[in-house]
């Protein structure tokens, strides 16, 4: 059965149903983009429409009212248009032929609809990007308030104020394993600090579409990055990793929105590889990566690999610079697959005299030196106080 949208005049927003596509005004004024209606609801006397902008990330999905909809651009799915027109007009006049079979268009699962309007964490109020399974009674409130120390969630500012009187934490409930200037990292065991870990997962699900971990945090370690001031250690972001994993050194990574585009995401990634170096093995993140995650990783991989290539000394005997993919992997702790994919993405691998070689051109070196000259947050390995643990024992799982 064809689900191809078909245009018909829409006289009223009451005719709109799930599956309709139309032009919707985005948050930026006078920017209209095609979107699909995923759900509708009535709040008081106003009807709201939850839409997904076509060819855009789901983080832009949101509720809109009628004034943001262009009814002249409505397209009804073929197996929905009869129902939509009949519901509003009560007439079959001028309606196109439609299949008599019951609609096969599946509704979007409820978990795809954002359920939290705002969250407040410390001094920051953030608008969530995705669904997270907070209790329904919480989601009915305009804002969910979180304790920035233990991540306990409450319904209003009064409840939060009462909780803060009792909460003695001023940093994540784990061991501080790194500190340089105002930046610290804390290691959290998902088994020992289960409540904190579950609250962290609920928070991160608001900004990570693919994240599924919530209840079972036992097999994971969480590394919380914080910035310190006179009040305490404020969470900037975190990454998690499995206690026992052959290849992956990172399960998921998040920089909270107020701290994005400040170099903290790259710092989290660099720290995960610093831990891999301490373990004496290479690592790779769990895949697939999110769009933002892939950009961050490619940037880090490119700079780390170019660091090795440009600093590699000339082999006098060979009269050339010689280094293998495995050697690059060992020096950076980046897996060989990620090394190859990064070199391919940078177009540095060439086929020459029946073999593949790495060719670093002058413009690549020039761009690398420009990037290195910019102020950049970096991990100082001498500030790391961490010894790898053996989690393979049955008692530590």
Secondary structure, 3 states (H helix, E strand, C coil): CCCCEEECCCCCHHHCCCCCEEEEECCCCCCEEEEEEEEEEEECCEEEEEEEECCCCHHHCEEECHHHEEEEEEEEECCCHHHHHHHHHCCCCCCCCCCCCCCCCCCCCHHHCCCCCCEEECCEEECCCCCCCCCHHHHCCCCEEECCCCCCEECCHHHHHHHHHHCCCCCCCCEEEEEECCEEEEEEECCCCHHHHHHHHHHHHCCCCCCCCCCCCCCEEEEEEEEEECCEEEEEEEEEEECCCCCEEECEEEECHHHCCCCHHHHHHHHHHHHHHHHCCCEEECCCCCHHHHHHHHHHHHHHHHHHHHHCCCECCCCECCCCHHHHHHHHCECHHHHHHHHHHCCCEEEECCEEEECCCHHHHHHHHHHHHCCCCCCCHHHECCCCCCCCCCCCC
